[in-house]
């Protein structure tokens, strides 16, 4: 059972000893190069020793499990304030903990938008199970016109800027945003989509959309804006991060920009490398996402970009909605997938399982690079690091059941899918934020 939170500005509840040893886990950490069995001693929220035969009054028997730095998700919609029926900071971070995520960056398309200090402080005051880092809007009200106060927002705790849900349509505004963000070292996280080209599309424009009779969004809606932004980045500098990259042309644009030395990073979401627009043939509104599921060649290009490092990281774009909304007919339903609880297992199943990348590379893309993008303290399996950790049973699979998701949003297209890699225990500053029932019996001893 996960800990309960009574309300107020709290951290995750400490429901296990503050001083204990995780014994006999396989440790995987690309930062230390460690991939082998060892014990980890945790005391007062930090790792104090890594070795063998470590002793403590309280023990977690991790034999057969894999211990990794907790994942960081750079693209999450927590919906609060304004849309608490979809998600709250509390419910969304509990879902994150269940997915092995110990830090989330929450997007500003709330009501009101996260575009000033007061809203940032409100979000940071909410009950939570994992660490929360707000992303503020690039422009006031996310209207694409007037820049927000980047310096004040930075001081309030913001780690990035985005008008996510819509791209900055004006080239002039985007140029000024890149220039203004430079002194504060804040990445601009851009939803690359030309609204004129996307029009009223509800899925990828291609053969499947033609067969189904749905209005489509062409790949040019994404790639044209990305090309524009890369040229602006080359002209004025700054830091550009491409959110939820989805088509092969975008992968090539990012690859070429990196070869020219531009400060660009990119993320991909599991649904864009696990599904294609063929999934829309089911007419399930849970397959409706923006940017849309695209063609097999696009899926393969995103996978290849993750493998060769062109695409830096994996993010969920967790976008929960109510059941009533997602039960509307396809064209009327909102865009979005509830994805934070399935993110690791999907990535492990589609990347590590087929041998495309080793587990350490996946940890790099899910735990290391997102923290680097957002300027967060690194988390590693070495003495002195915060004990933000995840234990996974890689030998045990599980079947996605939307009704058992902890998020308020049950809108997943992966309902009924069999996945590999089961999260057993998630620790934030050494405290148990999530524990699978099967992990409960692995504790022994008492607090020292």
Secondary structure, 3 states (H helix, E strand, C coil): CCCCCCCCCCCCCCCCCCEEEEEEEEEEECCCCEEEEEEEEEECCEEEEEECCCCCCEEEECCCCEEEECEEEEEEECCCCCCCCCCCHHHHHHHHHHCCEEEEEECCCCCCCCCCHHHHHHHHHCCCCCEEEEEECCEHHHCCCCECCHHHHHHHCCCEECCCCCCCCCHHHHHHHHHHHHHHCCEEEECCCCHHHHCCCCEECCHHHHHHCCCEECCHHHHHHHHHHHHHHHHHCCCEEECCCCCHHHHHHHHHHHHCCCCEEEEECHHHHHCCHHHHHHCCHHHCCCCCCCCHHHHHHHHHHHHHCCCCEECCCEECCCHHHHCCCCCCCCCCECCCCCHHHHHHHHHHCCCCCCHHHHHHHHHHHHHHHHCCCCCCCCCCCECCEEEEEEEEEEECCHHHCCCCCCCCCCCCCEEEEEEEEEEECCEEEEECHHHHCCEEECCC
